[in-house]
Amino acid sequence: MFPISDENPTLRFPIVTVGILISLAAAWVFVQGAGFNGYALAASVCNLGLVPGELTGLAPLGSGIRLNEEGLSCIVDNEAINVLTPLTSMFLHGSWGHLLGNALFLWVFGNNVEDSMGRLRFIAFYLLTGLAAAAAQVAFSPASPVPMIGASGAISGVLGGYLVLYPRVRVNVLFIIVILIRIIKLPAYFVLLIWIGLQLLNALVGKDDGVAVWAHIGGFGAGLVLVKLFESSTLVRERNRLRHRYHPGSA
């Protein structure tokens, strides 16, 4: 189930959302070697990714994990840059699929949340929910030597904000079941509650598939709580009028 668009027109071009997407792509290409340079990818993940045990001091110095089949490992250290990794890790990814999946969710939902806050407020909201996501992951695995990377924590905050602001907006969702491919319109609350429900289920059953589910949950929760502090009621009213003009049957 992949959201590909929504019936939620914007008042202004989403400069910040596009800027974030460009930043993610630039980091992937110029810092991480676009996944084609195994050493550059491993070095970026190890040096700029968030390692909970490094921040808390609970992972023994010199311990580590193997990162790839080339035998490269990430060793726990106490470098000064570690305090910045909750921020730097938000701009890194582990694969093309990881990057493109995050970019799709940010594009579908981020432009509307930005348009409801204004550009400067959206930047602050995005970064704060990303930091909250990082804090949640550290809280639930404080001694872990495993690096966490990805924009999905901050994007989860955007999803939480969207759920509060526009729960009944219809989202076009791509379903792929074996050879059956269909696009179905579903209310945003259904799509987003299914998504966060799967994150909670994975967290509760302890499923370990390399996904930082507590970061997703923490970011989503922060978005739910913080969105009303950052929204512009004037912009939200204008956007609702615009949506009803283009989609008169919408809620």
N, C-alpha and C positions, 0 to 999 in steps of 0.2 A: 504494500500500500504506500504510494508515493504522492504527496500533494504536489500538483504542478502549477496551480494558479488559484485565484479566488475572485469572487465577484465583489470586490471592494476597491473602487477607484481611488486614486490619490489626488490631492490638491496640488502638490508640488513634486518635482522630480526628486527621487530619494538619493540625494548626493552622498549622505553619510553611509547608507547601506551599500551603495556602489563603491564608495571609498574603502569600506571594510572588505568587500569582495576582492577588490584590486590588491589590497594589502595582503590578504590571505594567499592570493595567487602569486604575488611577488615573493613572499616568504618561501613558498613551496618551490618556486623556480630558482631563485637566486641564493637562498640560504640552504635549502635542502636538496638542491640538484634535481628537482622534479622527480625524485625517486629513481633516477638512472645512475646516481653515484652512491653506492652503498655506504662508503665512508662518510660522505657529507650528510647523508640522512641519519646515520647512527650518531654522528657527532652532534648534530642539531638536537636530536631527541635527548641525548644524554646531558648536554651542556645547558640547553635552554628549556628543556621539559621540566615539569614540576615533579620532584621526587619527595613524597611526603616525609620519608625518614630523614632526609637531609634538612628539611625545615624544622622538624621537631627535635632532631638530634637523637632519635631513637633507633635509627639504623646504624650499625657499627661501621665506622670508617674503614674503607677498603673492601667492604662486602659489595656484592653487585649481582647483576643478572646478564645473561647472554642476550644480545639484541637480535642477531640475525644468523643465517646459515654460514656466513663468512667468518664466524668466530669472534666478531666484535662484541665487547661487553661494556656495560655501563657500570662504573665503579662509584660508590658513595664517597663524596668528598665534602669539604667545608669551605668551598670557594665563595667569595663575596657575592658573586652573581646569583647565588641560589635564592637570595631574598627577592630577586626580581622575577623568578620563574613563574609565580602565579600569573603574571602579566604576559611574559614572553611565550609561555606555553599556549596561550589563546590563539596564537597566530601560526602554529605549527600543525602539521598533519602527518599521518603515517603512510598514506597511499593516495593514488588518484581517486579511488572510490570514496575514501574518507573525506577528502577535500570537496569533491563534487556533491556528495550527499549533504554535507553541511551547507554548502553554497546554495543548494536548491531550497532548503528549509529557510535560510536567511532571506533569500530573494522573495519567496512567496509571502512570508509573514513579516519580515523586517521593514519593508517599505511602508506598510500601513501603520506599524507602531511608531516609526520615525515621523510619519506624517501627522500623528496624533499628539506628538510631544514637541515638535520642533527639533532642529538639528543638534543644538548644543545639549539639550536635555537628553536626547537619545544617546549621544556619545557617553554621557555620564551613566545613564541607565544600563547600557550595554556592558560597560566596563565593570560596574558595580555588581551586576548579576553574574558576570564571569568570575569575579573575585569570590563571590559567595559560593559559586559552584566549586571553586578550588578549595575553599575552606571546608566545605562539606566532605569532599573526597579525603582531605587530610584528616578530618575528625573521625572518619570511619575506617581509615587504614593508616594510622599515624606512624607506624614503623616500616611501612612498605618501601622497598628499594626500587620499585617499578616506576619509571617515568610516566607522567600523564601529559598528553598533548591533545590539542584540538580546540576548535571554536565552539564545540557543541554545548559546553557549559553555559557560555554567554548566550548562545542561540536558544538554549532551553529557557533562559530568562525572557527572551523575546516571545517565545511560545506562551509562557505563562501570562505575560502582559496582553497578548492578543486574545487569550481566552477570556480575560476580564473585560476587555474593551469591546470585542466583537464576537460573542459566543455563537450568534445565530447566522453569521455570514456564511454563505455557501462556498465550499471549497471543492475544486475539481481534483479528484483523486484518481490516480492511475492504478488499476488492479491488474496484476499479471498472475494468472493461475494456469500453470502448465503452458498450453498454447492459447489460452483465452486472454485477450487483452481488452480491457474496457475502461472508459473514463466515467466515473460516477460523481454526481454532486452530493456532498454531504455537509451538514452543518459543522462549523468549526469546532463546537464543543465536543461533538462526537469524535472527530479526528484527533483532537488534542488530548481528550480524556483517554482514548484508546492508547495513544502514544505514551502518556505518563503512566498509565496502568501497566503497560509492558515493562517500563523501567522499574516500577515498584515490585513487580513480580520477579524480575531478574534479581533484584537486590535481596528480596526475602528468601528466595531459594538458593542464593549464593552462587548463581551461575557465573562462571569465570570464563568469559570469551574475549577478554582484552578490552572490554568497554567499561569506562568509568561511570557506572550507573549512578553512584551517589553524587557525582558532579552534575549529572543531568537532573536528578531530583532536587539537589540544592539550588541549582540555577532556576529551575522551573518555579520552585517555592518562592525564591527571591523576587522573581518577576510578578507573581501573584500579589505579593505584599507591597512591592515598591511602585507598581505601575501607576496607582492613583496619585502618588506623590509627584510623579513626573509628567502626567498627562496635561494637556492644555484643553480645558473644557470647551473653549471657543473653537479650537481646531476639530475636536471630536464632533461638535454640533454641525459644523460646516461639512465635515466628511459624511455624516449621516444623511444630511440633505442631498449631497451629491450622489450617494449610493442609491437613495430612494428615487432620484431622478432617472438614473440609468437602469435600476432594477426595482421598479415600483412594487413588485410583489414581495420584496424581501422584508424580513422582520426588523 
